[in-house]
Amino acid sequence: MMRMSSFVQRLGIECPLVQAPMAGATTPELVAAVSNAGGLGSLGAGYTEPQAILDQAARIRALTDRPFALNLFVLPDEVAPDPAAVTRARARLDALMEREGLSVRTSLPARWAPRFSEQFAALCEARPAVASFAFDLLAPTQMQELKRRGIYVIGTATTAAEARAWAERGADAVCVQGAEAGGHRGGFLHAGETPLIGLFALIPLAASAVAASGRDIPVIASGGIMDGAGMLAAEVLGAAASQLGTAFLACPESSAAEAWKHDLAAAEDHRVATIRSFSGRAARGLRNRYVEAMEGAVDELPAYPVLNALTAPLRRAAAAAGRADLLSEWCGQAAARVRPQPAAELVARLMHEYRLARRALAPH
Ligand SMILES: Cc1cc2nc3c(=O)[nH]c(=O)nc-3n(C[C@H](O)[C@H](O)[C@H](O)COP(=O)(O)O)c2cc1C
């Protein structure tokens, strides 16, 4: 309870609830609706060019005067893939699109991804109350720059060691991403591995690791939480707040393709898997026709962000054609529990459930 109130009070929000940043699915309308309802809305800007980050932050500000978060993927500015691997991947993807009757083909983009240093400069200029990061640690100078501007920093960790690394780097809070979590794995320390620690194990492990660093910062729990009882469970284990992604994906304010939203409710838990073949980086989503078609080729495909850029035309065409079976349908393990409804209603419902669960546990 102490931990929860310190996070909520420090940020000036009302609920121990963070709507997860979801690059490609979060919109200014979703972020503002959650922040207006008392949670912390977050915009996933990892794929967004610097000017668009500024424009979207301005749009959020036009819709709410409450705190919100901007989120980026920490990546090197320069990417130099093996040209032969790119050619092979393009041939494979083009053949698949032809077989599936899609008329688009891959192309070489001007850049494989937006430059992180330029996105970071735009984030600093936009000056949100909160900035959150995944895929790597910030450099110490970048951390200082955010502190100088009074921006609250949340780092993403998938293991206890990563949680400690963020605490030592100066983060104000660490978001722990359990194995259940939808979307890309945010970790960075364990080269060649994809740690998949369940949230029940990870919250207490990360809380101890953070405490051992001498900086007792809040731990935010993410992965598979779909209701208020789950939020309370995370708090009982030591979390200060819960970060929910998939639960908000089916909201009308989310920009996930309609066919993807539709598939969430029917997602069988055993079909929600860790997938590399869309982006070159492990991410949790639905095993569909594309994933199965690429199964034998995964080890030959280029790494993130190269493969992500190469599959973009396919994913756009699939969304336009309503072909969810060829889309990156990111979602957490509990996707079938989505409750499609406006984001403000979902926040109110989550908080109602959370309070009921508290009362049920401690009736007097
Ligand atoms: C569609 C989707 C996109 C995501 N994109 C991001 C992102 O851009 N940045 C980030 O830090 N986390 C991202 N995540 C991970 C979330 O922050 C969070 O860990 C996850 O949603 C929690 O699990 P849940 O989906 O079961 O609630 C994404 C998750 C999903 C489902």
PDBQT file of the ligand as one rigid body, heavy atoms in Angstrom, charges set to zero:
ROOT
HETATM    1  C1  LIG A 401       0.627  -4.644 -29.275  1.00  0.00    +0.000 C 
HETATM    2  C2  LIG A 401       1.671  -4.399 -28.231  1.00  0.00    +0.000 A 
HETATM    3  C3  LIG A 401       2.665  -3.471 -28.494  1.00  0.00    +0.000 A 
HETATM    4  C4  LIG A 401       3.629  -3.185 -27.509  1.00  0.00    +0.000 A 
HETATM    5  N1  LIG A 401       4.543  -2.187 -27.752  1.00  0.00    +0.000 NA
HETATM    6  C5  LIG A 401       5.356  -1.784 -26.746  1.00  0.00    +0.000 A 
HETATM    7  C6  LIG A 401       6.147  -0.611 -26.895  1.00  0.00    +0.000 A 
HETATM    8  O1  LIG A 401       6.101   0.073 -27.919  1.00  0.00    +0.000 OA
HETATM    9  N2  LIG A 401       6.959  -0.255 -25.869  1.00  0.00    +0.000 N 
HETATM   10  C7  LIG A 401       7.001  -0.979 -24.696  1.00  0.00    +0.000 A 
HETATM   11  O2  LIG A 401       7.756  -0.601 -23.791  1.00  0.00    +0.000 OA
HETATM   12  N3  LIG A 401       6.232  -2.070 -24.521  1.00  0.00    +0.000 NA
HETATM   13  C8  LIG A 401       5.410  -2.475 -25.511  1.00  0.00    +0.000 A 
HETATM   14  N4  LIG A 401       4.593  -3.567 -25.317  1.00  0.00    +0.000 N 
HETATM   15  C9  LIG A 401       4.688  -4.339 -24.056  1.00  0.00    +0.000 C 
HETATM   16  C10 LIG A 401       3.883  -3.686 -22.947  1.00  0.00    +0.000 C 
HETATM   17  O3  LIG A 401       4.583  -2.575 -22.429  1.00  0.00    +0.000 OA
HETATM   18  C11 LIG A 401       3.605  -4.649 -21.775  1.00  0.00    +0.000 C 
HETATM   19  O4  LIG A 401       4.798  -5.231 -21.326  1.00  0.00    +0.000 OA
HETATM   20  C12 LIG A 401       2.618  -5.754 -22.135  1.00  0.00    +0.000 C 
HETATM   21  O5  LIG A 401       1.561  -5.266 -22.911  1.00  0.00    +0.000 OA
HETATM   22  C13 LIG A 401       2.076  -6.367 -20.861  1.00  0.00    +0.000 C 
HETATM   23  O6  LIG A 401       1.435  -7.572 -21.122  1.00  0.00    +0.000 OA
HETATM   24  P1  LIG A 401      -0.125  -7.666 -21.517  1.00  0.00    +0.000 P 
HETATM   25  O7  LIG A 401      -0.182  -7.292 -22.949  1.00  0.00    +0.000 OA
HETATM   26  O8  LIG A 401      -0.466  -9.088 -21.255  1.00  0.00    +0.000 OA
HETATM   27  O9  LIG A 401      -0.869  -6.685 -20.641  1.00  0.00    +0.000 OA
HETATM   28  C14 LIG A 401       3.618  -3.878 -26.274  1.00  0.00    +0.000 A 
HETATM   29  C15 LIG A 401       2.608  -4.818 -26.039  1.00  0.00    +0.000 A 
HETATM   30  C16 LIG A 401       1.642  -5.078 -26.996  1.00  0.00    +0.000 A 
HETATM   31  C17 LIG A 401       0.547  -6.074 -26.683  1.00  0.00    +0.000 C 
ENDROOT
TORSDOF 0
